[in-house]
Amino acid sequence: MTTTMEDIVALCKRRGFVYPTSDIYGGLTSSYDYGPAGAELLRNIRNIWWNYFIKRRTDMVGLDSQILLHPNTWVASGHVSAFNDPLVEDKKTHKRYRADHLIEAWIQQHPDKALVVEDLTIDQMGEFIAANTIKSPDGNELTRPQKFNLLFETKLGVVEGEKSTLYMRGETAQGIFTNFKNIIDSTRVTFPFGVGQIGKSFRNEITTGQFIFRTIELEQAEIEYFFDPETTDWKTLMDEWKSAMWDFVTKELGVSAAHLRWRQHTDKERSHYSKDTYDLDYEFPFGWKELWGIAYRTNYDLTQHANLSKADLTYTDPKTGKKFIPHVIEPALGINRTFFMLLADAYRKEPARNTTHSVAGGEMRTVLAVKPALAPTSIAVFPLVANKPELVEKAKSVFLDLSKRFSVAWDARGNIGKRYLSQDEVGTPWCVTIDYTTLEDDTVTVRDRDTAVQERRNVTELSAYFQKKLDTIE
């Protein structure tokens, strides 16, 4: 069964993964909050990325830079002058849209009109819209495309007239570049090496209703990998990073390789600072879209910052004494898009199964089959019934013991079958039920999410049992 956008949105609202921001006030465009289950899944994504790319490598260090940077940062990086989207406006409703998105939607309805939209200039987009009489989603005539800067402006200061303009950062990368000298001076890193960080960025996006795929507030996990182009071949280095990115998504996150592809940017599409760029695309419910980008940015950023700030951002090789401005390979991942990808990839609608692994009465169940290490909750603990104090007391003792090492949920509401189905939708790998037999022999029922098979386990062995499961399941 094909997973639809409606399936994902409904699951997110129903099970507390994602809510519309300021929902009681009618929401805020392209903005979402992450509920109890969503906050845990996001945390797990961040932790797995950090462990894989920062803690488990000898050539990486981490950083946490500010959201508000000196405004000249964005002048040097080119964001003030060149960080633009092509905007069109509905002449009647005055709603704004991205011209390239409207053209892409039109091409999907006219497959005989093959076109690489990314290669079009803003003027060419305008000509294409006019030549094909492309209308707004409301069926009205559109204005000519205009450049729309994505940076959010804000003000620093308390006295009106004396406030200075700042920008909410459009990417996390620039904080790495402006801290390059500090990192070199305060650590013992040697070339080649990388700096990674996870943080919020902000883009005044014109979106087309793709849920959390494109939002005005987003979270990025970015790496700037610094090297000497005279001693390290950038093509080999890029291939190594592409391999690491692919392995992370397929092995660490457990995503199907059948839904992934590499796409190289064309010369017209590629950013002015990049010598080569690839996107790792995922097949979302609305089509193939970028999950992760990797670019060879040369030494553009450090050179720009050195020129504007007058700071010395060269590196001196301690062995040879050679001075140079390092080049960088940049893998940049969208955390929110990774979250969306995991939901889409793990969503299952299948016949419900009973404890003997046979199909149960034609009923269906929804399962979020994420890897156990990613699941918002590792284990759910239930007393069989909530009105028996002895069962509740024993279940709470099991809960407290397991919660010392694992992410554990407590649920004593409704019948046991509904509790199982609820945990299946959240993606909880194992459910532990304390029943009357527990009071006799200290064993509990452990139910597996994917198979629905149940087995008895002694309370004293639960921690070791679940730890082994988490350590061995790939």
Residue, then its C-alpha position, 0 to 999 in steps of 0.5 A: m500500500t502506498t503511504t500518502m501525505e494524508d496518512i502521515v499528517a493524520l498519524c502525526k496529529r493523532r499520536g502527538f508527533v506534530y501539531p500546527t503552531s498556535d493551533i488555537y489561534g488558527g495556526l501560523t503559515s509554514s510552522y509546526d510544533y513537535g509533540p511528545a512523540g515528535a520531540e523524542l524522535l527528533r532528539n534520537i535523530r540528533n543524537i544518532w547523527w552526532n554520535y555517528f559523525i562527531k563522537r565516533r570520528t577522530d577527525m571531527v569536532g563539534l560546535d554550537s554557534q549563535i542564531l544571531l551573528h554579526p550582520n556582516t557575516w551575511v554580507a560576506s557569505g552572499h546571503v544579503s544579495a543572493f539568497n533569493d527565491p523566485l516569487v509570484e503573486d496571485k493578482k486577485t487574492h495576493k497570495r504569494y507562491r514560488a514560481d519554480h514550484l508552480i512550474e513543477a506542478w504544471i509539468q507533472q500535469h504535462p509530462d510531454k513538457a520535460l524541463v529542468v526547472e532548476d536551470l531556469t533564470i527568473d526571467q525564463m520562469g516568467e516567460f514559461i509561465a506566460a507562454n503556458t498560461i500557468k495560473s495560481p492554485d486559485g485559477n487566477e493570473l500571476t505577476r511576473p516573478q521577482k527576487f524574494n530574499l529569504l533572510f529574516e530581519t530583526k533589530l538589536g537595541v532598545v531605543e527606537g532610531e538607534k536599533s541595528t539590523l540583524y538577521m536570523r541565520g539562514e544556515t548554520a554553516q557561517g557560524i563554523f566559518t567565523n569560528f574557524k580561527n578560534i577552533i584552530d587556536s584552541t584545539r589540537v585538530t590537524f588537517p584534514f578535519g571537520v566541524g559539525q553542528i546542529g541548530k535552528s535556521f530561519r528562511n522567509e520561505i514561500t511554501t506550497g503546503q508540503f507539511i514539515f518538508r519546507t518551513i520558515e523555522l528549520e533544523q540543520a545538521e551541517i558539517e564543514y570539512f576543511f582540507d588542503p586541496e594540494t594534498t587531498d583530492w577533493k573528488t575522492l573526499m567527496d566520494e568518501w562523504k557521499s558513502a558515509m551519508w548513504d550508509f548513515v541513512t540506510k544503516e543507521l536510520g534503516v531507510s530503504a535504499a530503493h527510496l534514495r537516489w543521488r542527483q548532481h546539480t547542473d552548472k546553472e543550478r549549482s550555487h556560485y560558490s560551489k564547484d560541484t554539488y549533489d543532492l541525496d534525494y528521498e521519494f517522499p509522498f509528493g515525489w523525489k525531493e532533497l534530503w541531504g546536500i553535499a557541496y565542494r565550496t572551495n575556499y569561498d567562505l573563508t576568503q569572503h570573511a577574511n576580506l570583509s573582516k580583515a582577520d587572518l583566516t589562513y592556516t599554517d601547516p606546522k610541519t611545512g610552514k605553508k600558509f593557505i586558506p583551507h577548502v571545504i566539503e559541506p554535507a548539510l542535512g535537514i533534521n526535519r526532513t529526516f524526521f518526515m522521511l522516517l515517518a514515510d519510510a516506516y509507516r505500515k498499514e497491515p492486518a492485525r496479528n494475534t499472539t500466535h502470529s496469525v492474522a486476526g479477524g480481518e482487522m487492520r493495524t497501523v505500525l510505525a516500524v522505525k528502528p528500535a534505537l530511533a523509536p520515541t519510546s523503547i518500552a511501554v509498561f502496562p498493568l493488565v487492569a488499572n483498578k487492581p492496586e497490586l498490579v499497578e504497584k508492581a507495574k510501577s516498580v517495573f516502570l521505574d526500574l526500566s526507566k533508569r536505562f531506557s525511554v519508557a512509557w506508562d499506559a493504564r488506560g482502556n483495554i490491553g488491545k487498544r494500548y498495544l495498537s496505540q504503541d504500534e502507531v507510535g513505533t514502540p518496539w516492545c510492550v511489557t504487561i504485568d498480569y496476575t501471573t506476575l504476582e505469582d512467579d515474577t514473570v511478565t508478558v513481553r510483546d514484539r511490535d513487528t510480529a505481535v508475538q508474546e513471550r514470558r520473561n522474568v522481571t529480573e532479566l528485563s534490563a539485560y534482555f532489552q539492552k541486548k535487543l537494542d545492541t543487536i538489532e540493525 
